[in-house]
Amino acid sequence: MKLLGNWSYPTSIRFGAGRIGELADACDAAGITKPLFVTDKGLAGMEITTRARAVLTNAGKGDDMFSDVDPNPSDKNVEAGLKVYRDGGYDGVIAFGGGSALDLAKVLAFMAGQSRALWDFEDIGDWWTRADPAGIDPIVAVPTTAGTGSEVGRASVISNSAKGEKKIIFHPKMLPVQVICDPELTLGMPPFITAGTGLDAFAHCVEAYSSPHFHPMSQGIALEGMRLIKDYLPRAYKDGTDLEARSHVMIAAAMGSTAFQKGLGAIHAISHPVGAIHHTHHGTTNAVCMPAVLQFNRAAISDRFDDAAAYLGIKGGFDGFCVFVDELNAALGIPRTLTELGVKDPDIDRLVRDALADPSTGGNPIEMTPENTRGLITACL
């Protein structure tokens, strides 16, 4: 392993209960005078959204909103949002919601001043350098779930509606300029969303910790992120009003996204095509795939997870960690297989092909081949 790396860490984060009241100030700090408030269809009429928009109205920044965001945001959502954004003369976005809304909002800000097509900026090689940095508008991100960590990420996952594939759009300037992490905004999440999003954060930490790439800062953040999920996600699931638990899980979500600068792996490589084709919840799909992927990677990761288990207070080393994951999934109501999750009559050939094409494969500690990936997907099913 070469002791060599290029590292970049996140942005300005305002963390704490009630800090949504600083939304207008965060816009000022980001240089946004006329924001477009971007959220999803489910959140558009909720009280937390009304409250956030009132902060903007009272500060004289308006409350214009775009909410045509699907659970798996697509290029069609991008096209509709860009028309609203450009026609309205906005100079920045407020990304408000879960991973879907945040990912869509970040792409709107990224594409605001670009002349090339969206797919020209897919996360392949140095394609991100095709973008005009001056055409990227600032972003204020406000997560209302605790899972994806997209608020501290420099990429978005967007579905190609023609191909039925999830694609990653990346650029360093997609990193939000200001982030408000207010755990009070997550108090209304139902248990199944709490579980799925929290286990998404856990998967980010597990895969970052498993990745063979050299990034000791990410390694440490991933380890502590796993501890926070272990200690606090069951509490948040059991009692949605437990603000302390909600706070720690929200912190872990940002930590997971920060940590996976080190890399993701087979969990996400499988989850992305499964979600694109079968429209399953992303975090829940990650949780379903995790036990099989841990066994798939056993030869490369068992020693380091012996250490992780000791830090986490789990007996039995790697095997004990795997038992813990199985028990955590069961306690949070996670289906045992993709079939139980609703994946019916899957095209395994297509899933194998799309998984191997996913950028996440590059961070898996065991090389993924057509043969072993087919076996892994079959095990998940």
C-alpha positions as CSV (number, residue, x, y, z in Angstrom):
1,M,0.0,0.0,0.0
2,K,1.4,3.4,-1.0
3,L,1.2,6.2,1.5
4,L,-0.2,8.6,-1.0
5,G,-3.5,10.4,-1.4
6,N,-5.4,13.5,-2.5
7,W,-7.9,14.4,0.2
8,S,-10.7,16.9,0.6
9,Y,-13.0,17.2,3.5
10,P,-16.5,18.7,3.9
11,T,-18.0,22.1,4.1
12,S,-19.5,24.5,6.7
13,I,-22.0,22.6,8.8
14,R,-24.5,24.2,11.3
15,F,-25.5,21.3,13.5
16,G,-28.1,21.4,16.3
17,A,-31.8,21.4,17.2
18,G,-33.6,24.5,15.9
19,R,-31.0,25.7,13.5
20,I,-33.4,25.7,10.6
21,G,-34.1,29.2,11.8
22,E,-30.7,30.2,10.3
23,L,-31.7,29.2,6.8
24,A,-31.8,32.8,5.4
25,D,-28.4,33.5,7.1
26,A,-27.0,30.4,5.5
27,C,-28.2,31.6,2.1
28,D,-26.4,34.9,2.7
29,A,-23.2,33.1,3.7
30,A,-23.4,31.1,0.4
31,G,-24.0,34.2,-1.6
32,I,-27.6,33.3,-2.6
33,T,-30.0,36.2,-2.9
34,K,-32.8,34.5,-4.8
35,P,-33.0,30.8,-3.9
36,L,-35.1,28.0,-5.4
37,F,-36.4,25.8,-2.6
38,V,-36.1,22.2,-3.9
39,T,-37.8,19.3,-2.1
40,D,-39.7,16.1,-2.9
41,K,-43.5,15.6,-3.5
42,G,-44.0,14.0,-0.1
43,L,-42.4,16.8,1.9
44,A,-43.8,19.7,-0.1
45,G,-46.9,20.1,2.1
46,M,-45.5,19.1,5.5
47,E,-45.1,21.4,8.5
48,I,-41.3,21.3,8.5
49,T,-41.3,22.5,4.9
50,T,-43.8,25.3,5.7
51,R,-41.7,26.3,8.6
52,A,-38.5,26.4,6.6
53,R,-40.0,28.4,3.8
54,A,-41.4,30.9,6.3
55,V,-37.9,31.7,7.5
56,L,-37.1,32.6,3.9
57,T,-40.2,34.7,3.4
58,N,-39.6,36.6,6.6
59,A,-36.1,37.4,5.5
60,G,-37.3,38.7,2.1
61,K,-36.0,35.9,0.1
62,G,-39.3,34.5,-1.2
63,D,-40.4,30.9,-0.9
64,D,-40.5,29.7,-4.5
65,M,-40.5,25.9,-4.5
66,F,-39.9,23.0,-7.0
67,S,-41.0,19.6,-5.7
68,D,-41.4,17.4,-8.9
69,V,-38.8,14.9,-7.5
70,D,-39.3,11.2,-7.7
71,P,-38.1,8.7,-5.1
72,N,-35.3,7.8,-7.5
73,P,-34.8,11.2,-9.3
74,S,-34.4,11.0,-13.0
75,D,-33.2,13.0,-15.9
76,K,-36.8,14.0,-16.5
77,N,-36.9,15.6,-13.1
78,V,-33.7,17.4,-13.9
79,E,-35.1,18.7,-17.2
80,A,-38.3,20.0,-15.5
81,G,-36.3,21.6,-12.6
82,L,-33.8,23.3,-14.9
83,K,-36.6,25.0,-16.9
84,V,-38.1,26.4,-13.6
85,Y,-34.7,27.4,-12.3
86,R,-33.5,29.1,-15.5
87,D,-36.8,30.8,-16.3
88,G,-37.0,32.1,-12.7
89,G,-33.6,33.7,-12.7
90,Y,-32.5,32.0,-9.4
91,D,-28.9,32.2,-8.2
92,G,-28.8,29.2,-5.9
93,V,-30.7,26.3,-4.5
94,I,-31.9,25.1,-1.1
95,A,-31.7,21.3,-1.1
96,F,-34.3,20.2,1.4
97,G,-35.2,16.6,2.2
98,G,-33.8,13.1,1.9
99,G,-31.3,11.9,-0.6
100,S,-33.6,12.1,-3.6
101,A,-34.3,15.8,-3.1
102,L,-30.8,16.7,-2.2
103,D,-29.3,14.8,-5.2
104,L,-31.8,16.5,-7.6
105,A,-31.2,20.0,-6.2
106,K,-27.4,19.6,-6.4
107,V,-27.7,18.7,-10.0
108,L,-29.9,21.7,-10.8
109,A,-27.3,24.0,-9.3
110,F,-24.5,22.1,-11.2
111,M,-26.3,22.2,-14.5
112,A,-27.6,25.8,-14.2
113,G,-24.9,27.3,-16.4
114,Q,-23.7,24.3,-18.4
115,S,-24.2,24.0,-22.2
116,R,-23.4,20.3,-22.4
117,A,-25.9,17.4,-21.8
118,L,-26.2,15.9,-18.3
119,W,-24.7,12.5,-19.2
120,D,-21.5,14.2,-20.4
121,F,-20.7,14.7,-16.7
122,E,-21.1,11.1,-15.6
123,D,-18.5,9.9,-13.0
124,I,-16.2,8.3,-15.5
125,G,-12.5,9.2,-15.6
126,D,-12.1,13.0,-15.7
127,W,-15.4,13.8,-17.4
128,W,-16.2,16.2,-14.5
129,T,-13.5,18.5,-16.0
130,R,-15.9,19.1,-19.0
131,A,-18.0,21.3,-16.8
132,D,-17.7,25.1,-16.6
133,P,-17.1,25.8,-12.9
134,A,-18.4,29.4,-13.4
135,G,-21.8,27.9,-14.4
136,I,-22.3,26.1,-11.1
137,D,-24.5,27.9,-8.6
138,P,-24.2,27.6,-4.8
139,I,-26.1,25.1,-2.7
140,V,-27.5,25.2,0.8
141,A,-28.3,21.7,1.9
142,V,-30.8,20.8,4.7
143,P,-31.3,17.0,5.2
144,T,-34.5,15.9,6.7
145,T,-33.5,12.2,6.9
146,A,-30.4,10.7,8.3
147,G,-28.9,8.3,5.8
148,T,-27.4,9.3,2.5
149,G,-25.2,12.1,3.7
150,S,-25.7,13.8,0.4
151,E,-25.4,17.2,2.2
152,V,-21.7,16.7,2.5
153,G,-21.2,14.9,-0.9
154,R,-19.9,16.1,-4.2
155,A,-22.0,13.8,-6.3
156,S,-25.6,12.9,-7.1
157,V,-27.3,9.7,-8.3
158,I,-29.7,10.3,-11.1
159,S,-31.6,7.7,-13.1
160,N,-31.3,7.6,-16.9
161,S,-35.0,7.1,-17.7
162,A,-34.3,5.7,-21.2
163,K,-31.9,3.0,-20.0
164,G,-33.3,2.3,-16.6
165,E,-29.9,2.8,-15.0
166,K,-28.7,4.9,-12.1
167,K,-25.8,7.2,-13.0
168,I,-23.4,9.2,-10.8
169,I,-22.9,12.8,-11.6
170,F,-19.8,14.3,-10.0
171,H,-18.0,17.6,-9.6
172,P,-16.1,19.1,-6.6
173,K,-18.3,22.2,-6.7
174,M,-21.4,20.1,-6.2
175,L,-20.4,20.1,-2.5
176,P,-22.9,22.4,-0.7
177,V,-21.5,25.7,0.5
178,Q,-23.6,25.7,3.7
179,V,-25.3,22.8,5.5
180,I,-27.9,22.9,8.2
181,C,-28.3,19.7,10.1
182,D,-31.2,20.1,12.4
183,P,-32.3,16.8,14.0
184,E,-35.7,18.2,14.9
185,L,-36.5,18.0,11.2
186,T,-36.2,14.2,11.5
187,L,-38.6,13.7,14.4
188,G,-41.5,12.9,12.1
189,M,-39.8,10.1,10.1
190,P,-41.8,6.8,10.3
191,P,-39.9,3.8,11.7
192,F,-39.3,2.1,8.3
193,I,-37.7,5.2,6.9
194,T,-35.7,5.7,10.0
195,A,-34.4,2.1,9.6
196,G,-33.7,2.3,5.9
197,T,-31.9,5.6,5.9
198,G,-30.0,4.8,9.1
199,L,-28.8,1.5,7.6
200,D,-27.8,3.4,4.4
201,A,-25.4,5.5,6.6
202,F,-24.2,2.2,8.2
203,A,-23.5,0.7,4.8
204,H,-21.5,3.8,3.8
205,C,-19.3,3.3,6.9
206,V,-19.0,-0.5,6.4
207,E,-17.9,-0.1,2.8
208,A,-15.6,2.7,3.4
209,Y,-13.9,0.7,6.2
210,S,-13.7,-2.3,3.9
211,S,-12.2,-0.4,1.0
212,P,-8.6,-1.2,0.2
213,H,-7.7,2.4,-0.7
214,F,-5.4,4.4,1.6
215,H,-7.3,7.1,3.5
216,P,-6.7,6.8,7.3
217,M,-8.9,9.8,8.1
218,S,-11.9,8.2,6.3
219,Q,-11.1,4.9,8.0
220,G,-11.4,6.5,11.5
221,I,-14.5,8.4,10.6
222,A,-16.1,5.2,9.2
223,L,-15.3,3.3,12.4
224,E,-16.9,5.9,14.7
225,G,-19.9,6.3,12.3
226,M,-20.5,2.5,12.7
227,R,-20.5,3.0,16.5
228,L,-23.0,5.8,16.4
229,I,-25.4,3.7,14.3
230,K,-24.9,0.7,16.5
231,D,-25.7,2.7,19.7
232,Y,-28.4,5.1,18.5
233,L,-30.3,3.8,15.5
234,P,-32.2,1.2,17.5
235,R,-33.2,3.9,19.9
236,A,-34.4,6.3,17.1
237,Y,-36.3,3.4,15.5
238,K,-38.0,2.5,18.8
239,D,-38.8,6.1,19.8
240,G,-38.9,8.6,17.0
241,T,-39.1,11.5,19.5
242,D,-35.7,10.6,21.0
243,L,-33.8,13.8,20.0
244,E,-30.5,12.6,21.3
245,A,-30.7,9.4,19.2
246,R,-31.9,11.3,16.2
247,S,-28.9,13.7,16.6
248,H,-26.3,11.0,16.7
249,V,-27.8,9.2,13.7
250,M,-27.8,12.4,11.7
251,I,-24.1,12.9,12.6
252,A,-23.4,9.4,11.5
253,A,-25.0,10.0,8.1
254,A,-22.7,12.9,7.4
255,M,-19.8,10.9,8.6
256,G,-20.7,8.0,6.3
257,S,-20.7,10.2,3.3
258,T,-17.5,11.8,4.3
259,A,-15.9,8.4,4.9
260,F,-16.8,6.9,1.5
261,Q,-14.4,9.3,-0.2
262,K,-12.2,6.2,0.6
263,G,-14.5,4.1,-1.7
264,L,-17.7,2.1,-1.7
265,G,-18.1,-1.5,-3.0
266,A,-20.3,-4.4,-3.9
267,I,-23.2,-3.4,-1.7
268,H,-23.8,-0.2,-3.7
269,A,-22.7,-1.8,-7.0
270,I,-25.7,-4.2,-6.6
271,S,-28.1,-1.7,-4.9
272,H,-27.9,0.9,-7.6
273,P,-29.1,-1.4,-10.5
274,V,-31.7,-3.1,-8.3
275,G,-33.1,0.2,-7.3
276,A,-33.1,1.6,-10.8
277,I,-34.9,-1.5,-12.3
278,H,-37.1,-2.6,-9.4
279,H,-37.6,0.8,-7.6
280,T,-36.7,-0.4,-4.2
281,H,-35.7,1.9,-1.3
282,H,-32.0,2.5,-1.6
283,G,-31.0,2.2,2.1
284,T,-33.1,-0.8,2.7
285,T,-31.6,-2.5,-0.4
286,N,-28.2,-1.8,1.0
287,A,-29.1,-3.4,4.3
288,V,-30.5,-6.5,2.5
289,C,-27.3,-6.9,0.5
290,M,-24.9,-6.3,3.4
291,P,-24.7,-9.8,5.0
292,A,-23.9,-11.5,1.7
293,V,-21.3,-8.9,0.7
294,L,-19.6,-9.3,4.1
295,Q,-19.2,-13.0,3.4
296,F,-18.1,-12.3,-0.2
297,N,-15.3,-10.1,1.1
298,R,-14.4,-12.2,4.1
299,A,-10.9,-13.1,2.9
300,A,-9.9,-9.5,2.5
301,I,-11.6,-7.9,5.5
302,S,-11.9,-10.3,8.4
303,D,-8.8,-9.1,10.1
304,R,-9.7,-5.4,10.1
305,F,-13.3,-6.3,11.2
306,D,-11.8,-8.2,14.1
307,D,-10.4,-4.8,15.2
308,A,-13.7,-3.0,14.4
309,A,-15.7,-5.5,16.5
310,A,-13.4,-4.9,19.5
311,Y,-13.9,-1.2,19.2
312,L,-17.6,-1.6,18.8
313,G,-17.9,-3.9,21.8
314,I,-19.0,-6.8,19.7
315,K,-17.7,-10.2,20.8
316,G,-16.4,-12.8,18.2
317,G,-14.4,-10.6,15.8
318,F,-15.5,-10.7,12.2
319,D,-18.0,-13.5,12.7
320,G,-19.5,-11.7,15.7
321,F,-19.8,-8.5,13.5
322,C,-21.7,-10.5,10.9
323,V,-24.1,-11.9,13.6
324,F,-24.6,-8.3,14.8
325,V,-25.6,-7.1,11.3
326,D,-28.1,-10.0,10.9
327,E,-29.6,-9.2,14.3
328,L,-29.7,-5.4,13.6
329,N,-31.5,-6.0,10.3
330,A,-34.0,-8.2,12.0
331,A,-34.6,-5.8,14.8
332,L,-35.3,-3.0,12.4
333,G,-37.7,-5.0,10.2
334,I,-35.4,-5.4,7.2
335,P,-36.3,-8.1,4.7
336,R,-33.8,-11.0,4.6
337,T,-33.6,-11.2,0.8
338,L,-34.2,-9.0,-2.2
339,T,-37.0,-11.4,-3.1
340,E,-38.7,-10.5,0.2
341,L,-38.0,-6.8,-0.6
342,G,-40.1,-7.1,-3.8
343,V,-37.6,-8.0,-6.5
344,K,-39.6,-10.4,-8.7
345,D,-38.4,-12.2,-11.8
346,P,-35.0,-10.4,-12.0
347,D,-32.9,-10.3,-15.1
348,I,-29.8,-11.6,-13.4
349,D,-27.7,-11.1,-16.6
350,R,-28.6,-7.4,-16.6
351,L,-28.0,-7.0,-12.9
352,V,-24.6,-8.5,-13.2
353,R,-23.7,-6.3,-16.2
354,D,-24.9,-3.1,-14.5
355,A,-23.3,-3.9,-11.2
356,L,-19.9,-4.4,-12.9
357,A,-20.3,-1.1,-14.7
358,D,-21.1,0.8,-11.5
359,P,-18.2,3.0,-10.2
360,S,-18.6,1.5,-6.8
361,T,-17.0,-1.8,-7.9
362,G,-13.6,-0.1,-7.8
363,G,-13.7,0.2,-4.0
364,N,-14.6,-3.4,-3.3
365,P,-11.7,-5.3,-1.6
366,I,-12.3,-8.4,-3.6
367,E,-12.2,-8.0,-7.4
368,M,-15.7,-8.4,-8.9
369,T,-16.0,-10.6,-11.9
370,P,-19.0,-11.8,-14.0
371,E,-18.8,-15.2,-12.3
372,N,-18.5,-14.1,-8.6
373,T,-20.9,-11.2,-9.0
374,R,-23.5,-13.6,-10.4
375,G,-23.1,-15.8,-7.3
376,L,-23.2,-12.8,-5.0
377,I,-26.4,-11.4,-6.5
378,T,-28.0,-14.9,-6.4
379,A,-27.1,-15.0,-2.7
380,C,-28.8,-11.6,-2.1
381,L,-31.9,-12.8,-3.9
